[in-house]
Amino acid sequence: RFRAHFRAAADLKKVISAERPDILHAHYATSYGLVAALAGFHPLIVSVWGSDIYEFPRQSVIKRLMTRYVLRKADRVLSTSAAMARETARYYRGQAGITPFGVDTSLFAPGTGARPGGTVVFGTVKTLSHKYGIDLLLKAFARMREMMRRSLPDGKFPATRLEIAGKGPDTGSLKALAGELGIASDVVFLGEIAHDDVPGFYAGTDVAVFLSRAESFGVSAVEAMSCGVPVVASAADGFREVLEDGGGIIVPVEDADAAASAMMKMAMDPALRSSSGKAGREKACRCYEWRKNVASMTGEYEAVLASARS
């Protein structure tokens, strides 16, 4: 594996010689970042993205030293979130710049048509794997329905449905879990949907739920917020940051009971859904509009070039 990285660095040097770039920008402190660092070109920008900072350096002393080597070689380090920048500080002495992963708020916009009344629709768009807590979501949905039946008279609580968009290695086991929990008839597994269809998906939901066990940046929550949809999310770093001043409810990681309570609260309170949705839309437009984020990245490039020239 090390030899492969050195061969890739040699190939990269040939590309650099032919193309003569002004900046070399490597995404991920691992793999691509290591290849870029070994190539020795400057100015070098390294963007950290998540697993390269939260997982890779914790796997061994060698990987931790590799991470520090790559970040030390960079002229500028960028992070999509302040939370991940703080984690990066474990291995990097400088101050990482923040370049959020924005969304097009003109596409991810509140729906114009009224949703059919009667059923409160919960939805999520995620890879169906352990990291993203779809099993927790199914358990929370089942417990929410049970809580409603036990605490409210018949006919005093709304019908509910859960829609899950995405594919992944846990698809089969998650469908089986829905059957075991007795909720299969009210859970819809849509499979993978095109990114262009994601705004329409959110437009058909009343509440978006994301119970990831880890999240470096909550882009899925930002997309839902931009669509004016209230969010229930785990207290993973990325979600906590984007929801810290409105847009939904944060629940502890790995706590299906707390998630069920938050989902029930949203299901029973249309006014809360409306106010949370509006607050989330305002936050998305203020902080995560992609044109503003592109301008931030452009500013980073200009600053690095100016520093190199001086």
Backbone bond lengths (Angstrom), bond angles and torsions (degrees), N, CA, C in turn:
res aa  C-N    CA-C-N  psi(-1)  N-CA   C-N-CA  omega(-1)  CA-C   N-CA-C  phi
1 R - - - 1.463 - - 1.529 111.57 -
2 F 1.329 115.79 -41.11 1.468 119.59 176.70 1.531 110.38 -62.69
3 R 1.335 116.63 -43.04 1.470 119.99 179.86 1.522 110.42 -60.75
4 A 1.336 116.27 -38.83 1.471 119.93 179.51 1.523 111.03 -62.00
5 H 1.334 116.70 -38.55 1.462 120.12 178.85 1.528 111.15 -67.16
6 F 1.311 117.49 -39.38 1.468 120.24 178.28 1.531 110.67 -67.26
7 R 1.337 117.27 -38.32 1.466 119.90 176.81 1.530 110.09 -64.75
8 A 1.337 116.27 -41.14 1.462 119.89 178.88 1.526 110.92 -64.57
9 A 1.340 117.05 -37.20 1.462 120.66 177.92 1.520 110.84 -64.22
10 A 1.339 116.48 -39.05 1.467 120.35 177.54 1.523 110.63 -64.09
11 D 1.335 116.31 -41.03 1.468 119.76 177.43 1.525 110.90 -65.42
12 L 1.321 115.89 -38.78 1.471 120.08 179.73 1.526 110.70 -64.00
13 K 1.312 116.92 -38.78 1.469 120.00 178.13 1.526 111.08 -59.45
14 K 1.330 116.61 -37.13 1.473 120.47 178.04 1.528 110.44 -65.67
15 V 1.325 115.85 -41.64 1.471 119.85 178.66 1.524 110.04 -64.07
16 I 1.331 116.32 -43.68 1.465 120.69 179.52 1.524 110.75 -61.02
17 S 1.332 115.84 -41.71 1.462 120.32 179.63 1.525 111.20 -62.79
18 A 1.327 116.15 -37.72 1.466 120.08 -177.93 1.526 112.00 -78.84
19 E 1.317 117.20 -39.57 1.461 121.15 -172.66 1.523 113.91 -92.22
20 R 1.328 116.63 -25.29 1.465 122.54 179.22 1.534 111.94 51.02
21 P 1.315 117.32 62.11 1.470 120.10 -178.01 1.525 111.71 -71.50
22 D 1.312 115.66 159.29 1.465 121.13 174.22 1.529 110.66 -82.50
23 I 1.327 115.99 -34.87 1.462 122.47 -178.23 1.522 108.65 -138.04
24 L 1.318 116.31 143.46 1.460 121.43 169.68 1.527 106.79 -108.86
25 H 1.324 116.74 121.98 1.464 121.64 -176.64 1.524 108.08 -119.13
26 A 1.329 116.54 112.81 1.462 121.93 179.87 1.523 109.79 -103.35
27 H 1.323 116.23 133.35 1.456 121.76 177.93 1.521 109.68 -102.94
28 Y 1.318 116.70 124.68 1.459 128.53 -172.49 1.526 109.53 89.26
29 A 1.322 115.13 130.69 1.462 120.67 177.98 1.517 110.80 -72.62
30 T 1.333 117.00 -19.65 1.456 121.08 176.36 1.524 109.36 -97.00
31 S 1.285 117.51 164.31 1.462 124.02 174.21 1.533 112.11 57.19
32 Y 1.350 117.65 -89.96 1.466 119.83 -178.23 1.526 111.16 -61.65
33 G 1.324 115.81 -39.32 1.458 118.92 178.22 1.510 111.92 -63.28
34 L 1.336 116.81 -40.44 1.463 120.26 179.01 1.526 110.93 -66.10
35 V 1.323 116.77 -41.86 1.471 120.43 177.46 1.521 110.33 -60.30
36 A 1.326 116.94 -44.81 1.463 120.92 -179.73 1.524 111.01 -64.55
37 A 1.342 116.52 -41.92 1.470 119.60 179.76 1.525 110.82 -63.88
38 L 1.319 117.16 -40.28 1.464 120.79 -179.92 1.523 111.85 -68.24
39 A 1.335 117.11 -26.91 1.471 120.47 179.93 1.523 111.13 -69.11
40 G 1.328 117.77 -25.14 1.454 121.63 174.06 1.513 116.24 77.68
41 F 1.342 117.70 15.26 1.467 120.30 -178.29 1.528 109.99 -85.91
42 H 1.340 114.71 144.92 1.467 121.44 174.77 1.520 109.27 -137.19
43 P 1.338 118.43 148.66 1.461 126.55 1.81 1.521 113.22 -75.34
44 L 1.316 115.51 141.12 1.460 123.45 -178.92 1.534 109.21 -116.57
45 I 1.326 115.35 126.96 1.462 122.10 172.84 1.525 107.88 -109.11
46 V 1.311 117.32 135.27 1.465 121.93 175.04 1.519 108.32 -121.16
47 S 1.325 116.67 123.79 1.461 121.88 174.41 1.519 109.36 -99.79
48 V 1.330 116.68 128.35 1.457 120.88 174.93 1.530 108.13 -92.77
49 W 1.326 116.58 148.14 1.462 119.32 -171.39 1.531 114.66 -127.89
50 G 1.317 119.13 -15.86 1.467 117.37 179.18 1.516 113.16 152.13
51 S 1.326 116.29 -87.00 1.464 120.24 -177.24 1.528 111.62 -62.40
52 D 1.337 116.63 -27.95 1.466 119.74 179.22 1.518 112.27 -67.40
53 I 1.345 117.01 -19.47 1.465 121.37 179.88 1.532 111.59 -111.36
54 Y 1.320 117.23 -40.60 1.462 120.70 -176.31 1.530 112.46 -81.19
55 E 1.333 118.49 -27.88 1.462 120.69 -173.48 1.536 113.47 -117.28
56 F 1.315 117.95 -53.89 1.465 122.34 -171.93 1.531 113.43 -53.09
57 P 1.340 120.61 -51.82 1.465 119.53 -176.19 1.523 114.11 -68.21
58 R 1.307 117.44 -14.15 1.462 120.80 -179.51 1.530 112.29 -89.45
59 Q 1.308 116.79 -5.60 1.452 120.01 -175.04 1.520 113.64 -80.47
60 S 1.328 117.65 -25.94 1.468 120.46 178.09 1.528 109.13 -169.30
61 V 1.325 115.56 164.25 1.461 120.97 176.79 1.521 110.27 -62.21
62 I 1.329 116.65 -41.91 1.472 121.00 -179.37 1.529 110.34 -59.92
63 K 1.326 117.24 -44.81 1.465 119.70 -178.66 1.528 111.61 -68.28
64 R 1.326 116.18 -33.17 1.456 119.08 175.90 1.530 110.48 -65.62
65 L 1.327 116.38 -41.88 1.470 120.40 178.32 1.522 110.93 -66.34
66 M 1.330 117.58 -37.12 1.461 121.36 177.18 1.526 110.38 -62.17
67 T 1.339 116.32 -43.54 1.466 120.23 179.63 1.520 110.56 -61.12
68 R 1.310 116.24 -45.54 1.467 119.95 179.24 1.525 111.07 -63.44
69 Y 1.318 117.11 -38.60 1.471 120.98 179.62 1.525 110.32 -61.43
70 V 1.335 116.25 -47.71 1.466 120.48 -178.02 1.527 110.75 -62.57
71 L 1.328 117.27 -46.36 1.462 120.47 -177.77 1.525 111.63 -67.80
72 R 1.336 116.57 -32.83 1.467 119.82 178.11 1.521 111.02 -68.55
73 K 1.315 117.60 -30.59 1.461 121.44 179.65 1.525 112.82 -76.54
74 A 1.330 116.68 -18.17 1.465 120.49 -176.41 1.522 111.09 -76.43
75 D 1.329 115.42 142.52 1.464 121.14 172.46 1.528 110.82 -81.74
76 R 1.331 116.22 -22.33 1.465 120.94 178.34 1.523 107.93 -154.01
77 V 1.316 116.97 135.76 1.463 123.06 176.90 1.521 107.94 -114.84
78 L 1.323 116.42 133.76 1.460 122.44 -178.34 1.522 110.68 -121.99
79 S 1.335 115.81 147.11 1.462 122.92 179.06 1.518 109.03 -134.64
80 T 1.333 116.75 147.46 1.460 119.23 178.89 1.523 112.67 -77.97
81 S 1.331 117.86 -14.67 1.462 119.93 -178.40 1.517 110.72 -143.54
82 A 1.331 115.25 155.58 1.461 120.22 176.29 1.522 111.01 -66.60
83 A 1.347 116.41 -34.36 1.457 120.16 179.11 1.529 111.06 -62.31
84 M 1.329 116.78 -43.36 1.461 119.51 -179.93 1.528 110.65 -72.13
85 A 1.328 117.35 -29.95 1.464 120.26 175.47 1.529 110.23 -62.82
86 R 1.341 116.36 -38.42 1.468 119.39 177.52 1.526 110.82 -65.84
87 E 1.315 117.08 -38.49 1.468 120.04 176.50 1.518 110.61 -66.76
88 T 1.326 116.92 -37.56 1.462 121.64 178.96 1.524 111.06 -62.34
89 A 1.321 116.95 -31.24 1.466 121.42 -178.84 1.527 112.92 -61.57
90 R 1.335 117.15 -16.44 1.467 120.35 174.72 1.530 111.24 -64.42
91 Y 1.327 116.34 -25.76 1.466 120.70 -172.64 1.523 112.52 -123.39
92 Y 1.323 117.60 1.96 1.460 121.59 -172.13 1.523 108.98 -140.89
93 R 1.304 117.13 128.66 1.462 120.95 -176.23 1.525 113.40 -81.94
94 G 1.314 117.48 -21.06 1.456 120.20 -178.21 1.517 112.51 -82.19
95 Q 1.327 115.74 -173.61 1.462 123.07 178.89 1.521 108.57 -104.76
96 A 1.317 116.92 113.77 1.463 120.15 -179.99 1.524 110.54 -71.59
97 G 1.324 116.26 139.63 1.458 120.77 174.95 1.523 110.11 -79.40
98 I 1.328 116.52 153.67 1.463 122.00 -179.21 1.527 109.21 -106.35
99 T 1.318 116.16 117.78 1.465 122.16 177.82 1.529 108.12 -127.70
100 P 1.330 117.68 87.47 1.467 120.60 -174.70 1.520 112.86 -59.59
101 F 1.322 114.44 153.08 1.456 123.15 176.79 1.528 106.50 -86.36
102 G 1.320 117.02 91.48 1.453 120.88 -171.25 1.512 114.43 -80.93
103 V 1.328 115.61 175.41 1.459 122.63 177.68 1.523 108.94 -128.64
104 D 1.314 115.58 156.53 1.459 121.31 176.14 1.526 107.38 -81.77
105 T 1.317 116.37 101.48 1.466 120.12 -174.60 1.529 112.76 -70.73
106 S 1.341 117.40 -11.90 1.464 118.88 174.93 1.529 110.92 -79.33
107 L 1.340 116.82 -25.57 1.468 121.25 175.92 1.521 110.95 -91.61
108 F 1.335 115.76 -45.50 1.464 120.53 176.05 1.521 107.06 -86.55
109 A 1.319 114.67 82.44 1.462 121.44 -173.36 1.529 109.41 -129.07
110 P 1.329 117.52 156.82 1.474 120.08 178.26 1.516 111.33 -57.71
111 G 1.325 115.87 141.28 1.455 120.78 178.32 1.520 111.08 -66.93
112 T 1.330 115.29 150.91 1.462 120.07 -178.08 1.522 112.48 -93.33
113 G 1.333 116.42 -24.14 1.459 119.47 -178.47 1.520 112.05 -91.62
114 A 1.325 115.90 150.31 1.461 120.65 178.00 1.520 109.92 -74.85
115 R 1.341 116.29 139.52 1.450 120.39 176.84 1.521 109.66 -75.74
116 P 1.341 115.93 148.92 1.459 118.26 175.86 1.529 109.90 -58.60
117 G 1.326 116.86 137.17 1.457 120.06 -178.04 1.512 112.27 -76.83
118 G 1.329 114.81 167.65 1.450 119.64 172.88 1.511 114.51 103.90
119 T 1.321 117.99 -54.28 1.462 121.59 -175.06 1.527 110.22 -105.74
120 V 1.324 116.16 128.89 1.462 121.45 174.76 1.531 107.08 -90.46
121 V 1.322 115.72 120.50 1.465 121.26 -175.15 1.527 109.67 -102.00
122 F 1.327 115.98 121.66 1.460 122.54 171.76 1.526 107.71 -98.05
123 G 1.341 116.39 142.22 1.457 118.65 -177.93 1.511 112.71 -144.17
124 T 1.327 115.50 156.61 1.462 121.33 175.32 1.515 108.85 -149.60
125 V 1.328 115.34 148.04 1.464 122.20 173.46 1.519 106.43 -124.11
126 K 1.311 116.70 107.35 1.458 121.41 -176.35 1.524 110.64 -156.05
127 T 1.330 115.77 158.86 1.456 120.70 169.08 1.524 108.68 -67.49
128 L 1.325 116.84 136.07 1.461 120.50 -177.13 1.523 109.75 -85.20
129 S 1.328 115.03 78.74 1.461 121.71 178.99 1.526 108.67 -141.02
130 H 1.325 115.61 164.85 1.466 122.14 -173.87 1.527 111.74 -54.93
131 K 1.323 117.23 -40.84 1.466 121.53 -175.49 1.521 111.95 -56.09
132 Y 1.323 116.69 -34.60 1.466 119.78 -171.78 1.530 113.72 -94.82
133 G 1.326 117.41 7.43 1.457 121.28 166.46 1.515 117.10 62.83
134 I 1.337 118.06 31.29 1.462 119.16 178.11 1.528 110.34 -66.11
135 D 1.332 117.07 -30.62 1.470 120.01 175.54 1.532 110.57 -62.88
136 L 1.318 116.41 -39.52 1.472 120.35 176.96 1.524 111.02 -64.93
137 L 1.329 116.23 -38.02 1.463 120.78 179.39 1.530 110.47 -63.48
138 L 1.326 117.06 -43.92 1.463 120.21 178.67 1.530 110.85 -62.32
139 K 1.318 116.81 -43.23 1.469 120.44 179.00 1.524 110.94 -65.12
140 A 1.337 116.30 -40.92 1.468 120.00 179.40 1.529 110.87 -64.71
141 F 1.330 116.75 -40.57 1.465 120.61 179.34 1.532 109.89 -63.20
142 A 1.334 116.31 -44.06 1.466 120.01 179.43 1.531 110.81 -63.80
143 R 1.325 117.49 -42.53 1.463 120.85 -178.59 1.526 111.29 -69.27
144 M 1.335 116.73 -35.96 1.458 119.66 176.54 1.526 110.68 -59.95
145 R 1.311 117.24 -45.22 1.462 120.86 -179.54 1.530 111.28 -64.10
146 E 1.330 115.60 -38.80 1.459 119.39 178.10 1.529 110.66 -66.84
147 M 1.324 117.19 -40.92 1.467 121.63 177.61 1.528 110.44 -60.64
148 M 1.318 116.52 -40.46 1.465 119.97 178.66 1.523 110.96 -64.05
149 R 1.326 116.24 -45.05 1.465 119.15 -178.32 1.525 111.95 -63.42
150 R 1.332 115.86 -37.00 1.459 119.58 -176.45 1.533 112.92 -78.07
151 S 1.315 117.01 -34.34 1.466 119.42 -171.54 1.518 114.52 -99.81
152 L 1.331 117.91 -13.54 1.457 120.17 -175.96 1.522 110.51 -124.56
153 P 1.313 117.63 144.44 1.467 120.69 177.73 1.528 110.39 -63.50
154 D 1.333 115.23 157.70 1.468 119.93 176.58 1.524 110.25 -55.79
155 G 1.303 114.51 136.42 1.455 120.31 178.08 1.504 115.05 82.11
156 K 1.334 118.03 -2.07 1.454 121.55 -179.00 1.526 112.98 -99.43
157 F 1.298 117.09 4.04 1.463 119.50 177.19 1.526 108.79 -129.58
158 P 1.324 116.62 150.29 1.462 119.95 -175.39 1.521 112.92 -76.40
159 A 1.312 115.10 156.23 1.461 119.86 169.31 1.525 108.04 -69.82
160 T 1.321 116.91 148.63 1.467 120.95 -177.25 1.524 110.21 -134.05
161 R 1.325 113.61 151.66 1.464 120.16 177.47 1.527 108.31 -142.30
162 L 1.330 115.61 146.91 1.465 121.23 178.36 1.524 108.84 -118.08
163 E 1.343 116.19 125.70 1.465 121.66 178.07 1.525 109.06 -115.05
164 I 1.325 116.01 127.53 1.465 122.18 -176.56 1.523 108.77 -119.79
165 A 1.326 116.66 117.51 1.463 121.90 178.09 1.526 108.65 -107.65
166 G 1.315 116.50 131.68 1.457 121.17 179.26 1.514 111.09 140.03
167 K 1.305 114.96 164.74 1.459 120.74 175.64 1.524 107.92 -130.79
168 G 1.329 116.44 168.01 1.452 119.24 179.45 1.519 111.52 166.95
169 P 1.323 116.36 177.67 1.467 120.61 -174.32 1.524 114.10 -66.80
170 D 1.327 118.16 -18.53 1.463 120.49 -176.11 1.531 113.30 -98.15
171 T 1.325 117.18 10.77 1.471 119.77 -174.87 1.523 112.00 -54.69
172 G 1.333 116.93 -49.89 1.465 120.71 -177.75 1.513 112.82 -61.88
173 S 1.332 116.57 -46.31 1.470 119.99 -177.77 1.526 111.15 -68.45
174 L 1.313 117.65 -31.94 1.465 120.53 179.33 1.535 111.02 -71.18
175 K 1.314 116.94 -39.04 1.465 119.48 175.83 1.524 110.25 -64.08
176 A 1.332 115.79 -39.24 1.464 119.72 177.52 1.524 110.82 -64.48
177 L 1.332 116.91 -39.53 1.463 121.40 179.02 1.526 110.73 -63.37
178 A 1.328 116.96 -41.02 1.462 119.86 177.82 1.524 110.41 -59.20
179 G 1.334 116.72 -38.87 1.466 120.40 176.54 1.511 112.24 -65.77
180 E 1.332 116.68 -43.24 1.468 121.33 -179.87 1.529 111.17 -62.92
181 L 1.326 116.74 -34.23 1.463 121.32 -178.41 1.534 112.69 -82.33
182 G 1.329 116.51 -6.46 1.451 120.71 179.18 1.511 114.69 75.19
183 I 1.332 117.06 25.74 1.471 120.00 -177.15 1.534 112.07 -120.09
184 A 1.330 117.62 7.80 1.470 121.34 -173.44 1.524 112.42 -56.46
185 S 1.342 116.90 -34.29 1.470 119.15 -177.35 1.521 112.79 -70.34
186 D 1.345 116.71 -17.50 1.464 120.17 -178.89 1.525 113.14 -117.16
187 V 1.328 115.96 16.37 1.463 121.83 175.04 1.519 108.28 -119.45
188 V 1.322 116.33 127.00 1.463 121.53 -178.47 1.525 108.63 -113.29
189 F 1.322 116.15 118.69 1.463 121.92 174.16 1.527 107.17 -95.03
190 L 1.326 116.21 109.17 1.466 121.17 -174.25 1.517 113.00 -87.45
191 G 1.341 117.58 -12.88 1.459 119.64 -173.77 1.519 110.03 75.55
192 E 1.314 115.69 -172.59 1.461 120.64 -179.17 1.524 110.51 -68.50
193 I 1.329 116.70 136.51 1.457 120.91 174.83 1.527 108.67 -119.88
194 A 1.324 116.10 150.90 1.466 120.89 178.87 1.513 110.27 -64.73
195 H 1.345 116.38 148.50 1.469 118.99 -178.80 1.517 111.32 -60.51
196 D 1.324 117.26 -32.31 1.466 120.38 177.93 1.531 112.23 -63.98
197 D 1.339 116.47 -20.96 1.465 120.46 -178.83 1.530 112.98 -92.21
198 V 1.328 116.95 -5.86 1.466 119.77 -176.89 1.536 112.11 -64.18
199 P 1.352 120.04 -44.24 1.476 118.15 177.70 1.523 112.47 -57.55
200 G 1.334 117.32 -39.99 1.458 120.57 177.78 1.512 112.34 -65.49
201 F 1.332 116.04 -35.21 1.462 119.72 176.84 1.519 110.31 -61.26
202 Y 1.342 116.57 -48.41 1.459 119.45 -179.58 1.524 111.62 -64.72
203 A 1.329 116.25 -33.49 1.458 119.51 179.23 1.523 111.56 -61.80
204 G 1.334 116.84 -23.95 1.457 121.37 179.05 1.513 114.29 -93.22
205 T 1.337 117.22 6.63 1.463 120.18 179.69 1.526 110.26 -114.21
206 D 1.317 114.88 159.32 1.468 121.16 175.56 1.519 111.72 -100.60
207 V 1.337 116.68 -31.28 1.460 122.58 -179.37 1.521 108.62 -143.41
208 A 1.340 117.29 132.52 1.467 121.83 174.09 1.524 108.25 -98.05
209 V 1.337 116.50 138.14 1.464 120.70 -176.87 1.524 109.43 -128.53
210 F 1.331 116.00 129.73 1.466 122.45 179.93 1.529 108.10 -135.66
211 L 1.321 116.28 111.56 1.461 120.89 -175.36 1.527 111.40 -115.75
212 S 1.327 116.19 40.77 1.465 121.83 -179.76 1.521 111.33 -56.82
213 R 1.332 114.50 144.87 1.466 119.87 174.90 1.526 110.97 -78.71
214 A 1.320 117.38 -22.25 1.464 122.87 176.07 1.522 107.79 -152.35
215 E 1.326 116.52 144.46 1.466 121.10 -179.53 1.520 107.86 -160.13
216 S 1.336 116.90 116.85 1.463 120.06 -178.47 1.518 112.12 -80.09
217 F 1.329 116.91 -29.91 1.469 121.47 174.89 1.519 108.11 -150.10
218 G 1.315 117.33 131.76 1.459 121.06 -173.03 1.503 114.21 -87.54
219 V 1.349 117.85 60.39 1.468 119.07 -176.99 1.516 111.39 -63.42
220 S 1.330 118.47 -34.61 1.461 119.93 178.92 1.524 110.37 -63.18
221 A 1.329 116.62 -39.94 1.465 120.01 177.26 1.526 110.76 -66.24
222 V 1.323 117.19 -39.88 1.462 120.74 178.90 1.527 110.69 -62.73
223 E 1.335 117.24 -40.38 1.465 120.24 178.60 1.530 110.91 -61.90
224 A 1.339 115.92 -44.79 1.461 119.06 178.55 1.527 110.98 -65.05
225 M 1.329 116.73 -43.78 1.467 120.96 179.16 1.523 110.84 -59.51
226 S 1.328 116.38 -41.75 1.464 120.69 -179.85 1.520 111.24 -62.09
227 C 1.345 116.26 -28.46 1.462 121.21 178.00 1.523 112.15 -84.68
228 G 1.343 116.67 4.70 1.452 120.35 179.12 1.516 114.13 75.81
229 V 1.349 116.19 20.33 1.462 121.40 -178.59 1.527 109.48 -99.27
230 P 1.322 118.92 127.96 1.466 120.44 177.90 1.526 110.74 -66.99
231 V 1.326 115.71 153.71 1.462 121.43 -171.98 1.523 110.56 -124.58
232 V 1.319 115.88 138.93 1.467 123.17 163.74 1.523 105.69 -112.88
233 A 1.323 117.16 122.92 1.462 120.20 -174.41 1.520 111.16 -141.49
234 S 1.327 114.89 154.36 1.456 120.68 175.86 1.525 109.82 -70.86
235 A 1.325 115.21 163.25 1.460 121.07 -178.85 1.523 112.04 -84.41
236 A 1.337 117.37 29.38 1.461 120.79 171.27 1.527 108.24 -61.10
237 D 1.327 116.95 151.02 1.467 121.50 -171.99 1.523 113.73 -48.37
238 G 1.334 116.49 -50.74 1.457 119.88 -174.74 1.510 112.87 -63.66
239 F 1.342 117.54 -43.33 1.461 120.64 -179.99 1.522 111.32 -67.55
240 R 1.317 116.41 -41.23 1.459 119.60 -178.55 1.526 110.68 -60.81
241 E 1.328 115.73 -36.66 1.465 119.38 -179.21 1.518 112.25 -68.78
242 V 1.331 117.69 -45.52 1.465 118.96 -175.34 1.534 112.12 -75.88
243 L 1.342 117.42 -21.12 1.466 120.54 -178.07 1.525 113.29 -105.73
244 E 1.327 117.05 9.68 1.459 119.62 -171.10 1.522 113.60 -64.17
245 D 1.320 118.97 -23.35 1.467 119.50 -179.13 1.522 111.73 -128.24
246 G 1.322 116.12 39.74 1.460 119.91 174.00 1.509 113.15 121.56
247 G 1.322 114.78 163.10 1.458 120.75 178.52 1.509 113.30 114.60
248 G 1.339 117.18 -11.76 1.448 117.80 -179.35 1.506 112.86 165.97
249 I 1.330 115.56 -157.33 1.461 122.89 -176.75 1.517 109.56 -122.25
250 I 1.327 116.90 131.53 1.461 123.22 175.95 1.526 108.68 -98.18
251 V 1.337 116.37 134.96 1.468 121.33 178.09 1.526 108.59 -124.70
252 P 1.326 117.98 156.68 1.467 119.55 179.47 1.528 112.27 -59.96
253 V 1.320 115.76 148.37 1.467 121.60 176.42 1.527 109.18 -63.52
254 E 1.323 116.65 140.38 1.472 123.59 176.68 1.532 112.78 66.12
255 D 1.325 118.13 24.09 1.465 120.68 -178.24 1.528 109.62 -118.54
256 A 1.348 115.36 88.16 1.460 119.92 -178.07 1.524 111.87 -66.71
257 D 1.340 117.77 -31.21 1.465 120.56 179.28 1.531 111.16 -65.65
258 A 1.339 116.12 -44.34 1.463 119.80 178.55 1.523 110.35 -65.04
259 A 1.333 116.18 -38.54 1.465 119.80 177.92 1.523 110.36 -64.01
260 A 1.340 116.64 -41.04 1.463 120.53 178.89 1.524 110.97 -61.16
261 S 1.329 116.65 -41.89 1.470 120.33 179.30 1.518 111.25 -63.98
262 A 1.338 116.31 -42.32 1.463 120.04 179.38 1.523 111.10 -66.34
263 M 1.329 116.80 -40.29 1.465 120.35 178.61 1.529 110.79 -64.91
264 M 1.334 116.99 -40.25 1.461 120.45 177.95 1.526 110.61 -63.87
265 K 1.322 116.21 -40.45 1.463 120.57 178.54 1.521 110.46 -60.02
266 M 1.325 116.47 -43.74 1.463 120.47 178.22 1.522 111.17 -66.59
267 A 1.325 116.66 -41.37 1.461 120.33 -177.89 1.526 111.90 -63.56
268 M 1.331 116.43 -35.36 1.463 120.97 -174.23 1.524 113.95 -88.78
269 D 1.338 117.20 -7.62 1.472 119.29 -171.62 1.531 111.00 -129.96
270 P 1.319 118.90 87.78 1.466 121.58 178.79 1.524 112.79 -57.79
271 A 1.334 116.92 -34.80 1.470 119.78 -179.79 1.519 110.59 -65.52
272 L 1.335 117.64 -38.44 1.461 121.53 177.33 1.517 110.32 -65.15
273 R 1.330 116.31 -41.71 1.471 119.31 177.95 1.523 110.72 -60.58
274 S 1.334 115.60 -42.25 1.461 119.85 -178.67 1.526 111.73 -65.85
275 S 1.326 117.07 -48.06 1.459 119.97 -177.72 1.528 111.66 -67.27
276 S 1.332 117.12 -38.97 1.466 120.25 178.05 1.521 110.97 -66.49
277 G 1.335 115.77 -40.09 1.454 119.35 178.71 1.521 112.38 -62.85
278 K 1.331 116.49 -41.94 1.466 120.34 178.63 1.532 111.04 -65.60
279 A 1.337 116.55 -42.10 1.468 119.94 179.40 1.529 110.98 -64.21
280 G 1.323 116.50 -39.22 1.456 119.97 178.86 1.521 112.40 -66.02
281 R 1.330 116.23 -40.91 1.467 120.40 177.53 1.521 110.39 -61.49
282 E 1.333 117.13 -43.91 1.469 120.66 179.05 1.529 110.87 -62.30
283 K 1.343 117.41 -41.20 1.464 120.55 179.88 1.525 110.79 -65.74
284 A 1.328 117.03 -42.60 1.464 120.36 -179.87 1.525 110.95 -62.17
285 C 1.329 117.08 -43.99 1.465 120.32 -179.72 1.522 111.74 -68.08
286 R 1.326 116.25 -33.96 1.465 120.28 -177.20 1.535 112.44 -76.28
287 C 1.314 116.82 -38.28 1.475 120.10 -170.33 1.525 115.01 -114.08
288 Y 1.335 117.98 -23.73 1.464 118.89 -168.92 1.526 113.21 -127.33
289 E 1.329 117.25 19.60 1.465 119.49 175.38 1.527 107.54 -69.21
290 W 1.334 116.78 124.67 1.466 119.43 -166.36 1.520 113.49 -63.79
291 R 1.324 118.79 -28.32 1.469 119.75 178.73 1.528 110.35 -65.40
292 K 1.340 116.22 -37.76 1.456 119.68 175.60 1.527 110.39 -66.54
293 N 1.324 116.55 -38.71 1.461 120.40 -179.75 1.524 111.71 -68.93
294 V 1.340 116.35 -35.79 1.472 120.15 174.49 1.525 110.02 -63.17
295 A 1.336 116.24 -41.59 1.466 119.94 178.33 1.531 110.60 -61.85
296 S 1.337 116.84 -37.31 1.469 120.15 177.37 1.524 110.71 -63.31
297 M 1.344 116.13 -42.97 1.464 119.25 179.67 1.529 110.71 -66.19
298 T 1.325 116.68 -41.22 1.462 120.34 177.07 1.529 110.73 -59.56
299 G 1.334 115.74 -41.07 1.457 120.06 177.62 1.518 112.11 -62.32
300 E 1.343 116.39 -37.38 1.470 119.86 176.79 1.527 110.50 -63.25
301 Y 1.318 116.64 -44.53 1.465 120.36 178.85 1.532 110.88 -60.62
302 E 1.323 115.84 -45.38 1.474 119.46 -178.16 1.525 110.91 -63.25
303 A 1.332 116.83 -39.54 1.461 120.44 -179.72 1.521 111.00 -66.91
304 V 1.341 117.07 -40.78 1.467 120.45 178.92 1.511 110.79 -65.70
305 L 1.333 117.58 -41.71 1.466 120.81 177.92 1.520 111.53 -63.97
306 A 1.325 116.34 -42.74 1.468 120.01 179.83 1.524 110.56 -62.32
307 S 1.313 116.46 -40.61 1.462 121.02 179.07 1.526 110.90 -65.45
308 A 1.342 116.11 -40.99 1.460 120.29 -179.84 1.523 111.39 -65.27
309 R 1.331 115.82 -39.51 1.464 119.59 -178.26 1.524 111.74 -69.71
310 S 1.336 115.59 -31.73 1.464 118.51 -178.71 1.521 111.76 -77.79
